[in-house]
Amino acid sequence: MPEQTEEITLLETLDHLLDRGVVIAGEATISIGDVDLLYLGLNIVLANIDAVIRTSQK
């Protein structure tokens, strides 16, 4: 019996992530010779506004 696989498109994945909400956090430091030249801190929250309102009302 062959396995059945379900293909999920990028759009469906993005829709699911936005419906649930996702937080991306990261940081990077650029340095030369143990001297930090540049520090980048990144915090991103991606969510559907309806999902945010639903969550805040609970």
C-alpha positions as CSV (number, residue, x, y, z in Angstrom):
1,M,0.0,0.0,0.0
2,P,1.6,3.3,-1.0
3,E,2.1,6.1,1.5
4,Q,-0.2,9.1,1.0
5,T,1.6,12.4,1.5
6,E,-0.1,15.7,1.8
7,E,1.6,18.6,0.1
8,I,1.4,21.9,2.0
9,T,2.1,25.1,0.1
10,L,4.1,28.0,1.4
11,L,0.9,30.1,1.4
12,E,-0.9,27.6,3.7
13,T,2.1,27.5,6.0
14,L,2.3,31.3,6.2
15,D,-1.5,31.5,6.8
16,H,-1.2,29.0,9.7
17,L,1.7,30.8,11.2
18,L,0.0,34.2,11.0
19,D,-3.2,32.7,12.5
20,R,-1.3,31.3,15.5
21,G,1.3,34.1,15.6
22,V,5.1,33.7,15.6
23,V,7.9,35.5,17.4
24,I,11.4,35.7,15.8
25,A,14.3,36.8,18.0
26,G,17.9,36.9,17.2
27,E,21.2,38.8,17.6
28,A,24.4,39.2,15.8
29,T,27.7,40.9,16.6
30,I,30.3,42.0,14.1
31,S,33.8,42.2,15.5
32,I,37.4,42.5,14.4
33,G,40.2,41.5,16.6
34,D,38.0,41.1,19.7
35,V,36.6,44.6,19.2
36,D,32.9,44.7,18.8
37,L,32.0,47.0,15.9
38,L,28.3,46.4,15.5
39,Y,25.6,44.7,17.5
40,L,22.2,43.9,16.0
41,G,19.3,42.8,18.1
42,L,16.1,41.7,16.4
43,N,12.7,40.9,17.8
44,I,9.8,40.4,15.4
45,V,6.2,39.5,16.1
46,L,4.1,38.4,13.2
47,A,0.4,37.8,13.8
48,N,-3.0,38.3,12.3
49,I,-4.7,41.2,14.0
50,D,-7.8,39.1,14.5
51,A,-5.7,36.5,16.3
52,V,-4.2,39.1,18.6
53,I,-7.6,40.5,19.5
54,R,-9.0,36.9,20.2
55,T,-6.0,36.2,22.4
56,S,-6.3,39.5,24.4
57,Q,-10.0,38.9,25.1
58,K,-9.4,35.5,26.7
